[in-house]
């Protein structure tokens, strides 16, 4: 069954949800959401699925860049309030690392601890990175000068970026009929939301070939 037990939380994250709709959803079971033909429930189901889909896309599409050794950040402009759903997922995948996601106006940061997640909501990635810089050293480490720190950080940023650019060029292959093999699954809107700028290639490489 596609509708999870916490479907009310997913509905609450939708940008068009309201108190009346959420209250109606609380009276439903996942099975009723899944099988009902009532117009209001159909709308609720569609909104839940929309939030689910965006969470899934952002978890897979967001491109992370290193900022020092303890921070990974990426651009994300979701339509719905799913920032922490994605940030927590990535923080769990990268233990001991602060995950920072967002755009010019919104940001979500998450850090996983033994007791749970430490989260922070901010007013944009730039200001969040600046604030993090005040509390921790995101440079290359002790014993190095400021210039060396900047060079190491630039090398790290460039290496990851170059790797992804080559990989995306390899996968996104133009076909003779003008269609792209991955284009049907990744919408242009989703690409923009995740900050992706894919290029075209032959589609015959694996990520491991570049590492």
Secondary structure, DSSP 4 states (H G I P E B T S, - for coil): --S-TTHHHHHHHSTT--HHHHHHHHT--HHHHHH---HHHHHHHHHHHHHHHHHHHHHHHPPPEEETTTEEEEE---SSS-HHHHHHHHHHHSTT-EEEEE-SS-EEEEEEETTEEEEEEES-HHHHHHHHHHHS--SS-TT--HHHHHHHHHHHHHHHHHHHHHHHHHH-PBPTTS-BTTTTTS-HHHHHHTT-------S---GGGG-
